[in-house]
Protein backbone atom coordinates (compact mmCIF):
# COMPACT_ATOMS: atom_id res chain seq x y z
CA UNK A 1 0.00 0.00 0.00
CA UNK A 2 2.70 2.49 1.01
CA UNK A 3 4.91 1.77 -2.00
CA UNK A 4 1.98 2.02 -4.41
CA UNK A 5 0.73 5.31 -3.03
CA UNK A 6 4.31 6.59 -2.97
CA UNK A 7 4.67 5.79 -6.66
CA UNK A 8 1.34 7.34 -7.66
CA UNK A 9 1.27 10.43 -5.43
CA UNK A 10 3.95 12.47 -7.26
CA UNK A 11 1.86 12.36 -10.44
CA UNK A 12 -1.42 13.07 -8.65
CA UNK A 13 0.18 15.92 -6.68
CA UNK A 14 1.46 17.51 -9.88
CA UNK A 15 -1.99 17.24 -11.53
CA UNK A 16 -3.73 18.67 -8.45
CA UNK A 17 -1.08 21.36 -7.96
CA UNK A 18 -0.23 20.37 -4.41
CA UNK A 19 2.94 19.22 -2.64
CA UNK A 20 3.69 15.51 -2.66
CA UNK A 21 2.15 13.90 0.43
CA UNK A 22 3.30 10.28 0.13
CA UNK A 23 6.69 8.84 -0.68
CA UNK A 24 7.97 5.39 -1.67
CA UNK A 25 10.23 5.52 1.40
CA UNK A 26 7.11 5.54 3.64
CA UNK A 27 7.23 1.73 3.44
CA UNK A 28 10.73 1.65 4.96
CA UNK A 29 9.56 4.04 7.68
CA UNK A 30 6.68 1.67 8.46
CA UNK A 31 9.08 -1.25 8.81
CA UNK A 32 11.34 0.75 11.14
CA UNK A 33 8.31 1.83 13.15
CA UNK A 34 7.14 -1.78 13.38
CA UNK A 35 10.33 -2.74 15.16
CA UNK A 36 10.03 0.16 17.58
CA UNK A 37 6.30 -0.36 17.92
CA UNK A 38 6.59 -3.80 19.46
CA UNK A 39 7.92 -2.33 22.71
CA UNK A 40 5.07 0.18 22.88
CA UNK A 41 2.56 -2.50 21.91
CA UNK A 42 3.69 -4.89 24.63
CA UNK A 43 3.67 -2.06 27.19
CA UNK A 44 0.08 -1.16 26.27
CA UNK A 45 -1.00 -4.80 26.25
CA UNK A 46 0.35 -5.38 29.76
CA UNK A 47 -1.22 -2.18 31.08
CA UNK A 48 -4.65 -3.04 29.65
CA UNK A 49 -4.46 -6.64 30.86
CA UNK A 50 -3.49 -5.65 34.39
CA UNK A 51 -5.77 -2.62 34.80
CA UNK A 52 -8.72 -3.75 32.67
CA UNK A 53 -8.76 -0.39 30.92
CA UNK A 54 -7.17 0.97 27.76
CA UNK A 55 -4.24 3.38 27.70
CA UNK A 56 -5.49 5.02 24.53
CA UNK A 57 -8.89 6.11 25.78
CA UNK A 58 -11.54 4.26 23.80
CA UNK A 59 -11.85 0.74 22.48
CA UNK A 60 -14.65 -1.25 20.91
CA UNK A 61 -15.03 -3.12 24.21
CA UNK A 62 -16.15 0.11 25.87
CA UNK A 63 -19.49 -0.25 24.10
CA UNK A 64 -20.26 -3.11 26.44
CA UNK A 65 -19.61 -1.30 29.69
CA UNK A 66 -19.44 2.45 29.08
CA UNK A 67 -19.96 4.29 32.34
CA UNK A 68 -20.40 1.15 34.40
CA UNK A 69 -18.02 -0.72 36.62
CA UNK A 70 -17.65 -4.47 36.36
CA UNK A 71 -20.91 -6.35 36.85
CA UNK A 72 -19.08 -9.10 38.73
CA UNK A 73 -16.34 -8.01 41.10
CA UNK A 74 -13.42 -9.81 42.68
CA UNK A 75 -11.42 -12.79 41.40
CA UNK A 76 -14.44 -14.44 39.80
CA UNK A 77 -15.17 -11.25 37.88
CA UNK A 78 -11.59 -11.05 36.61
CA UNK A 79 -11.88 -14.63 35.39
CA UNK A 80 -15.24 -13.99 33.71
CA UNK A 81 -13.84 -10.88 31.99
CA UNK A 82 -10.81 -12.66 30.50
CA UNK A 83 -12.21 -12.71 26.92
CA UNK A 84 -13.10 -9.00 26.84
CA UNK A 85 -9.93 -8.05 28.69
CA UNK A 86 -7.88 -10.02 26.17
CA UNK A 87 -9.60 -8.33 23.22
CA UNK A 88 -8.99 -4.91 24.76
CA UNK A 89 -5.35 -5.73 25.51
CA UNK A 90 -4.74 -6.95 21.96
CA UNK A 91 -6.45 -3.82 20.60
CA UNK A 92 -4.12 -1.74 22.74
CA UNK A 93 -1.09 -3.70 21.58
CA UNK A 94 -1.89 -3.07 17.92
CA UNK A 95 -2.67 0.59 18.59
CA UNK A 96 0.80 0.90 20.09
CA UNK A 97 2.43 -0.79 17.12
CA UNK A 98 0.48 1.21 14.52
CA UNK A 99 1.08 4.45 16.43
CA UNK A 100 4.86 4.03 16.32
CA UNK A 101 4.76 3.02 12.67
CA UNK A 102 2.69 6.01 11.70
CA UNK A 103 4.71 8.40 13.85
CA UNK A 104 7.79 7.49 11.81
CA UNK A 105 5.94 7.85 8.52
CA UNK A 106 4.44 11.23 9.42
CA UNK A 107 7.74 12.61 10.74
CA UNK A 108 9.47 11.48 7.53
CA UNK A 109 6.79 13.08 5.36
CA UNK A 110 7.06 16.40 7.18
CA UNK A 111 10.84 16.43 6.82
CA UNK A 112 10.58 15.61 3.11
CA UNK A 113 7.94 18.30 2.52
CA UNK A 114 10.33 20.75 4.17
CA UNK A 115 12.72 19.95 1.32
CA UNK A 116 15.28 18.16 3.45
CA UNK A 117 17.42 15.19 2.46
CA UNK A 118 20.33 13.16 3.81
CA UNK A 119 21.61 14.01 7.30
CA UNK A 120 19.38 17.09 7.58
CA UNK A 121 16.30 14.94 6.94
CA UNK A 122 17.42 12.35 9.52
CA UNK A 123 18.09 15.05 12.10
CA UNK A 124 14.72 16.74 11.52
CA UNK A 125 12.91 13.41 11.68
CA UNK A 126 14.62 12.63 14.99
CA UNK A 127 13.45 16.00 16.34
CA UNK A 128 9.88 15.31 15.24
CA UNK A 129 9.97 11.82 16.75
CA UNK A 130 11.29 13.16 20.06
CA UNK A 131 8.59 15.85 20.31
CA UNK A 132 5.78 15.16 17.84
CA UNK A 133 3.76 18.25 16.96
CA UNK A 134 -0.02 18.21 17.23
CA UNK A 135 -0.48 17.38 13.54
CA UNK A 136 1.51 14.17 14.00
CA UNK A 137 -0.29 13.28 17.25
CA UNK A 138 -3.69 13.72 15.56
CA UNK A 139 -2.62 11.66 12.55
CA UNK A 140 -1.28 8.91 14.83
CA UNK A 141 -4.51 8.72 16.82
CA UNK A 142 -6.60 8.61 13.64
CA UNK A 143 -4.43 5.93 12.02
CA UNK A 144 -4.40 3.71 15.13
CA UNK A 145 -8.19 3.96 15.37
CA UNK A 146 -8.56 3.22 11.67
CA UNK A 147 -6.23 0.20 11.71
CA UNK A 148 -7.95 -1.33 14.77
CA UNK A 149 -11.54 -0.56 13.69
CA UNK A 150 -12.00 1.89 16.57
CA UNK A 151 -12.80 5.12 14.77
CA UNK A 152 -15.50 7.40 16.06
CA UNK A 153 -18.85 6.90 14.42
CA UNK A 154 -20.25 9.52 12.12
CA UNK A 155 -23.70 11.03 12.51
CA UNK A 156 -25.53 7.99 11.13
CA UNK A 157 -23.42 5.53 13.07
CA UNK A 158 -24.17 7.34 16.34
CA UNK A 159 -27.89 7.41 15.47
CA UNK A 160 -27.87 3.67 14.79
CA UNK A 161 -26.03 2.96 18.06
CA UNK A 162 -28.58 5.05 19.97
CA UNK A 163 -31.39 3.09 18.32
CA UNK A 164 -29.69 -0.22 19.05
CA UNK A 165 -29.08 0.64 22.70
CA UNK A 166 -32.55 2.08 23.39
CA UNK A 167 -34.82 -0.41 21.66
CA UNK A 168 -35.15 -3.58 23.76
CA UNK A 169 -33.78 -6.71 22.13
CA UNK A 170 -32.05 -5.03 19.18
CA UNK A 171 -28.61 -5.46 20.71
CA UNK A 172 -29.17 -9.25 20.60
CA UNK A 173 -30.18 -9.16 16.94
CA UNK A 174 -27.32 -6.80 15.99
CA UNK A 175 -24.61 -7.50 18.58
CA UNK A 176 -21.53 -6.36 16.62
CA UNK A 177 -21.66 -2.87 15.25
CA UNK A 178 -18.36 -1.05 15.68
CA UNK A 179 -16.22 -3.15 13.32
CA UNK A 180 -18.98 -3.25 10.72
CA UNK A 181 -19.46 0.53 10.75
CA UNK A 182 -15.74 1.20 10.75
C-alpha positions as CSV (number, residue, x, y, z in Angstrom):
1,X,0.0,0.0,0.0
2,X,2.7,2.5,1.0
3,X,4.9,1.8,-2.0
4,X,2.0,2.0,-4.4
5,X,0.7,5.3,-3.0
6,X,4.3,6.6,-3.0
7,X,4.7,5.8,-6.7
8,X,1.3,7.3,-7.7
9,X,1.3,10.4,-5.4
10,X,3.9,12.5,-7.3
11,X,1.9,12.4,-10.4
12,X,-1.4,13.1,-8.7
13,X,0.2,15.9,-6.7
14,X,1.5,17.5,-9.9
15,X,-2.0,17.2,-11.5
16,X,-3.7,18.7,-8.4
17,X,-1.1,21.4,-8.0
18,X,-0.2,20.4,-4.4
19,X,2.9,19.2,-2.6
20,X,3.7,15.5,-2.7
21,X,2.1,13.9,0.4
22,X,3.3,10.3,0.1
23,X,6.7,8.8,-0.7
24,X,8.0,5.4,-1.7
25,X,10.2,5.5,1.4
26,X,7.1,5.5,3.6
27,X,7.2,1.7,3.4
28,X,10.7,1.7,5.0
29,X,9.6,4.0,7.7
30,X,6.7,1.7,8.5
31,X,9.1,-1.3,8.8
32,X,11.3,0.7,11.1
33,X,8.3,1.8,13.1
34,X,7.1,-1.8,13.4
35,X,10.3,-2.7,15.2
36,X,10.0,0.2,17.6
37,X,6.3,-0.4,17.9
38,X,6.6,-3.8,19.5
39,X,7.9,-2.3,22.7
40,X,5.1,0.2,22.9
41,X,2.6,-2.5,21.9
42,X,3.7,-4.9,24.6
43,X,3.7,-2.1,27.2
44,X,0.1,-1.2,26.3
45,X,-1.0,-4.8,26.2
46,X,0.3,-5.4,29.8
47,X,-1.2,-2.2,31.1
48,X,-4.7,-3.0,29.7
49,X,-4.5,-6.6,30.9
50,X,-3.5,-5.6,34.4
51,X,-5.8,-2.6,34.8
52,X,-8.7,-3.7,32.7
53,X,-8.8,-0.4,30.9
54,X,-7.2,1.0,27.8
55,X,-4.2,3.4,27.7
56,X,-5.5,5.0,24.5
57,X,-8.9,6.1,25.8
58,X,-11.5,4.3,23.8
59,X,-11.9,0.7,22.5
60,X,-14.6,-1.2,20.9
61,X,-15.0,-3.1,24.2
62,X,-16.1,0.1,25.9
63,X,-19.5,-0.3,24.1
64,X,-20.3,-3.1,26.4
65,X,-19.6,-1.3,29.7
66,X,-19.4,2.4,29.1
67,X,-20.0,4.3,32.3
68,X,-20.4,1.1,34.4
69,X,-18.0,-0.7,36.6
70,X,-17.6,-4.5,36.4
71,X,-20.9,-6.4,36.8
72,X,-19.1,-9.1,38.7
73,X,-16.3,-8.0,41.1
74,X,-13.4,-9.8,42.7
75,X,-11.4,-12.8,41.4
76,X,-14.4,-14.4,39.8
77,X,-15.2,-11.2,37.9
78,X,-11.6,-11.0,36.6
79,X,-11.9,-14.6,35.4
80,X,-15.2,-14.0,33.7
81,X,-13.8,-10.9,32.0
82,X,-10.8,-12.7,30.5
83,X,-12.2,-12.7,26.9
84,X,-13.1,-9.0,26.8
85,X,-9.9,-8.1,28.7
86,X,-7.9,-10.0,26.2
87,X,-9.6,-8.3,23.2
88,X,-9.0,-4.9,24.8
89,X,-5.4,-5.7,25.5
90,X,-4.7,-7.0,22.0
91,X,-6.4,-3.8,20.6
92,X,-4.1,-1.7,22.7
93,X,-1.1,-3.7,21.6
94,X,-1.9,-3.1,17.9
95,X,-2.7,0.6,18.6
96,X,0.8,0.9,20.1
97,X,2.4,-0.8,17.1
98,X,0.5,1.2,14.5
99,X,1.1,4.4,16.4
100,X,4.9,4.0,16.3
101,X,4.8,3.0,12.7
102,X,2.7,6.0,11.7
103,X,4.7,8.4,13.8
104,X,7.8,7.5,11.8
105,X,5.9,7.8,8.5
106,X,4.4,11.2,9.4
107,X,7.7,12.6,10.7
108,X,9.5,11.5,7.5
109,X,6.8,13.1,5.4
110,X,7.1,16.4,7.2
111,X,10.8,16.4,6.8
112,X,10.6,15.6,3.1
113,X,7.9,18.3,2.5
114,X,10.3,20.7,4.2
115,X,12.7,19.9,1.3
116,X,15.3,18.2,3.5
117,X,17.4,15.2,2.5
118,X,20.3,13.2,3.8
119,X,21.6,14.0,7.3
120,X,19.4,17.1,7.6
121,X,16.3,14.9,6.9
122,X,17.4,12.4,9.5
123,X,18.1,15.1,12.1
124,X,14.7,16.7,11.5
125,X,12.9,13.4,11.7
126,X,14.6,12.6,15.0
127,X,13.4,16.0,16.3
128,X,9.9,15.3,15.2
129,X,10.0,11.8,16.8
130,X,11.3,13.2,20.1
131,X,8.6,15.8,20.3
132,X,5.8,15.2,17.8
133,X,3.8,18.3,17.0
134,X,0.0,18.2,17.2
135,X,-0.5,17.4,13.5
136,X,1.5,14.2,14.0
137,X,-0.3,13.3,17.3
138,X,-3.7,13.7,15.6
139,X,-2.6,11.7,12.5
140,X,-1.3,8.9,14.8
141,X,-4.5,8.7,16.8
142,X,-6.6,8.6,13.6
143,X,-4.4,5.9,12.0
144,X,-4.4,3.7,15.1
145,X,-8.2,4.0,15.4
146,X,-8.6,3.2,11.7
147,X,-6.2,0.2,11.7
148,X,-7.9,-1.3,14.8
149,X,-11.5,-0.6,13.7
150,X,-12.0,1.9,16.6
151,X,-12.8,5.1,14.8
152,X,-15.5,7.4,16.1
153,X,-18.8,6.9,14.4
154,X,-20.2,9.5,12.1
155,X,-23.7,11.0,12.5
156,X,-25.5,8.0,11.1
157,X,-23.4,5.5,13.1
158,X,-24.2,7.3,16.3
159,X,-27.9,7.4,15.5
160,X,-27.9,3.7,14.8
161,X,-26.0,3.0,18.1
162,X,-28.6,5.0,20.0
163,X,-31.4,3.1,18.3
164,X,-29.7,-0.2,19.1
165,X,-29.1,0.6,22.7
166,X,-32.5,2.1,23.4
167,X,-34.8,-0.4,21.7
168,X,-35.1,-3.6,23.8
169,X,-33.8,-6.7,22.1
170,X,-32.1,-5.0,19.2
171,X,-28.6,-5.5,20.7
172,X,-29.2,-9.2,20.6
173,X,-30.2,-9.2,16.9
174,X,-27.3,-6.8,16.0
175,X,-24.6,-7.5,18.6
176,X,-21.5,-6.4,16.6
177,X,-21.7,-2.9,15.2
178,X,-18.4,-1.1,15.7
179,X,-16.2,-3.1,13.3
180,X,-19.0,-3.2,10.7
181,X,-19.5,0.5,10.7
182,X,-15.7,1.2,10.7
